[in-house]
Amino acid sequence: MRSRDRQRSVVTMAAACAGLVVLTACSPGGVSARPASRQLPARANAALGTGTLYLLLGDVAISANLWRIDLDTGRVRQLTFNRPQYGVSNFSASPAGLVLGDARSGVDSTEIMVRGGPQLLSGGVGDSPKISEAGQIVDVASAEQGVRHGPWSHDRLLYWASPSSAYRTMYQVPPENLISIAWNRPGL
């Protein structure tokens, strides 16, 4: 086996171990139980290196919660505690912060983690936010079914210059045309 393939295999195994550790904390219905272990196996930490690993886990996508694993210590911590069918849809992390599409209120909202808990961003619409290393945030807001006029009649790309700023619409298209976004540093 080539060195690169072996390294990829070890990293994949380490990520799977991390997921299994956290999955032991999930029970049916999206309700959290106490995990059997709150630390990763030593081999997983060694393969993944230092930093933070975030996992979106739940028994079904609409009942998922967000978890954080400190790769330096192996400590596992649940960040959201949503009830069944009101889960986190998506998330994005960068050195500037952690944003998530969260349906804890029954409607997908764009939030940012502040002092260990989710806080609604201005305008808070959308379910798949992305945050840059500089703290800028983008998200997709889908058109509402049956709405023919106004901002909710188009799929929109929203932009926040910072977590404390108001959002603005950067781009809009007819309903069901804007599906997903990804945002990377130049060169990626």
N, C-alpha and C positions, 0 to 999 in steps of 0.2 A: 504494500500500500504506500503510495507517495506521501511525503510529509504533509503537503497541503490537504490532501484527502483525510489523513489521520487527524490533523488539527481540526478540520471541519467536523469530523465525526465526534471528537471529544467535546467540542463546543455544543453540538447538537445534543449529545448525551447529558451534558451539564444543564442545559436549558430544560430538557425533559425532567431531570431530577428536581430542578427548581419548581417546575409546574406540579410535579407529584407531591412535593412537600406542601405546597399551598393548597392543592386540591383536597388534601386530607382535611382541610378546614371547611370545605363546602359540603353542605348537605342538601337534599332535595328541596326545591322551592326557593333556592337562593339565600337561605338563612345560614349564617355562619355558625359553626361550632368551634370549639377549641381544637387547633391542630395537634396532631400527635407530636410533632416536632416543630419548633419555631426557628430552626436553623437548617441551612443547606449542608449536605455532606461535604467534607473537606475537598474531595476531588472536584465537585461542582464549582466551588469557589476558585480553586486553582485554574480550572479550564476557562472560566469566564473572565478572570482578572478582577480589577478593582472597579468601583463605581456603583451604579444602581441599576437594578433590573425591575421593570414594572410589568405586571401581568394582569390581564383582564380575565377573570375566572368566574364561572357560574355554571349551573346545570343546563341553562339555555341562554341564548344570546340576550334576551330581554330581561334576564334576571342576573346579569353579571355585575360583579363588584371589582374595584381596582385594588391591587396589592402592590406593595413595595418590598423589594429584597435588597438589603445593603450587602453588596458583594464583599466588602472588606470584613464584615463581622458574620455574615450569613444570616442575620436577623430578618425575620419575616414580619410584616405589619400590614394589616388590612386598613385601607384608606377610606373606603366608602362602605356604607352599611344600608344599601337600598333594599326595600322589601321586594318580594317576588313580582315580576313583570314591570318593575320600575327601575331597571338597571342602567348601567353605564353602557353607551353604544360604542364609543371610540375614545381614544385619548392620544395625546402627543406630549413628549417631554423634550426639554432642551436645558442647557445651563440656566436659562432665563426663567424656567418654571414648568409647571405641569398643567395642561388644559384638558378638559374632558367634555364630551357630549353626554349629558346626564338627564335621565328621565325620572328622577325621584319625585318630581311634582306631577307627573303624568304626561308632561310634554317635554320633548327633547330641548334642552337648554345648553348654551355654551357657558362653561364655568372654568374657573382657575382655582387651584389649590392654594389657600392662604392659611398660614398657621395651622396646618394639619387638617383643614376642612375645605370643602368646595364652596366657592363664592360666585354668584352670578355675575357675568360680565355685562356691561351696558348693552342693552338690546337683547342680550342673551338668547338669540335664536340659533338654531343649527344643531347638528349632532356629530360632526366630525372635525373639530378644530385642530389646527396645526400651529405650533409656536416656534418662532425662529430663535437663534441664539441671542439676538438683540431684543427679544421680548415682543416682537410684532406677532399678531395672531391673524390667521385667516380661517374662514369656515364657509361651508355651503349651507344656504337656507333654501329649502325646497318650496315650490309653489304650493299653495293650499288648493285642494281639489275643489273645482267648481268656481273659484274666484277668477273673474275675467278682467278686472281693472285694479290698478294700484300696485303697490310693491309686492303683495302676496300673489300676483298673477304670473310671476316669473321665478325661475330658479336664479339665485343670486350668489355671487362670491362676495363675502363680507370681509372687511379689513379693520383691525384695531391697530393703531400705531403703538400702543402699549396697553397693558391690562387695565389701566385707569382711564383710558380715552374712550370716547364714543365710537361706535363702529360707523363705517360708511360702505356703501355698495360700490364695488370696484368693477363689476361686470354682471350682466344679466342676460339670460336667454329664455326662450319659450320653455314651458314646463316639461320636465322629464328629460332635458338635454344635458344638464350639468349633474353628474353623478358623484364624482369623488375628486379629491385633490391630494397632492403630495407636494411637500416643499422642502428643498434641500439647500445646503451651502453650494456656492458656485463650484462647478467641477464634479459634482456627484451625480 
